[in-house]
Amino acid sequence: MTAPSYVAANTATSIALVVDKGSLWARGFPVIDMAGNPVTVVSAQAQIRSRDGIVRFEFTGANLALVASGSPSVAASQVNLRIPSAASTLWDWSSARWSLEVTTGGETYRICDGPVSARDETTR
């Protein structure tokens, strides 16, 4: 079995996230195999951490959802992440790192990671 990923690669895809503090941020990550076919995800976990290892945001509950995607549709083959505006308004940091791991076929894979930039509010 090949490792699933956001794009057809065997390693984590580096994706930079830009979050405007005080605004809702949301994004979906389709999980596909090397042939481009949707992969059923059993579970997922994602978080944002600062360089000193402090967890700055944990994607849990309503902020992490497994949804159907693909054609034909495959159950739980996309991971949707969201950061509510109420959470990002409280952030007192501007840069960190994030990662997304999925479990499928009894194995866990990191499929995406990268830097996070949290931009200050300018109109409030």
N, C-alpha and C positions, 0 to 999 in steps of 0.2 A: 504494500500500500504506500502510495506517495503522500508526502506531507501536504495538507491543505494550505492554502494561502490566499491572501487578498488578490494577488495577481499570480500568474503562472510562474512561480519561483519556489525553490526549495528552502529559502531562507526568509527571515522576517523582512517585510517591506518597510523601508523607512518613510514615514509620513509625518510631516510637520503639522502640528495643530496650532491654530491661532484662535484664541477665545477672547471675545470682547467682554470684559467684566461688566456684570449687570444685564447681560443679554443671554437669551437661550441659545445654546450651542447643541446641534444634533447632527449625527452622520451615521450612515449605514455602511457596513463592511461585508460585502458578499464573500463567502468562503467557497473556493473552487479548487479542484485538483489540477494536476499538471496538464490534463487534457482539456481543461476549461469547464468541466462538469461540476455542478453544485454538489457540495459535500454536506451531509447531515451532521450538525453540531449537537453534541450531547450537553455540553456546558461551556460557559465562557467566563473569563474574569479579566478585568481591566482596571488600571489605576494610574494615577499621576503621582510621581515622587520627585522631591527636590534632590539635589546632588548629595545632600547629607543623609539621604535615605528616609526622610520623613514623608509619610503618605499625605499628599495634599488633597486628593480627591479619590474616592473609591466608587467605581461604577457598580451600584447594587440596586436592587428593587426595581422601581420604575425607570431607573436610569440605564438599565441594561436589558435588552430584549432579544430573544431569538425568534426570527420570523422566517416565513417561507419566501423563497425567491427562485429564480431560474425558470427555464422553459424546457421541458415541463416543470412545474413548480415542485420544489423539494422542501419538505418540512424542515424548519430550523436550519436553513443554509445561509442565513445572513444575521450578523450581529449589529443591532442598532444601539448606539451609545448616545446619551444626552447629558448635558450639564445645565441644570436649571439656573435661571437668572438669579434667584435668591442665594444660590450657593456661590456663584462666581463674584457676586457683589461683595462678599466677605473676604475674598482672597487678598492677602497682603504681600503677595509675591508676584514676580513677573516672568520667571522662567523655571522650567522643570523638564522632566522626561516622562513619557507615557509608554505603556505596552498593552497589548491585547493578546491573550492566550485562549485557545479553544481546545476542547477535548472531543475527539471523534475516533471511533474504532479502537477505543481503549488507550489511545495515546494522546498526550498533550503537546501542542505546538504553539510557539509564539509566532503569530502571523504578521503583526504590525508593531512598530515601535518608532520612537523619534522624539524630537524636541517639542515642548509646549511653550508658546508665548501667550501670556495673559496681558492684554492691552487695557490700560486704564480707561475709565469712562471719561468722555469729554463733554457730553451734553447734559449731564445731570448735576 
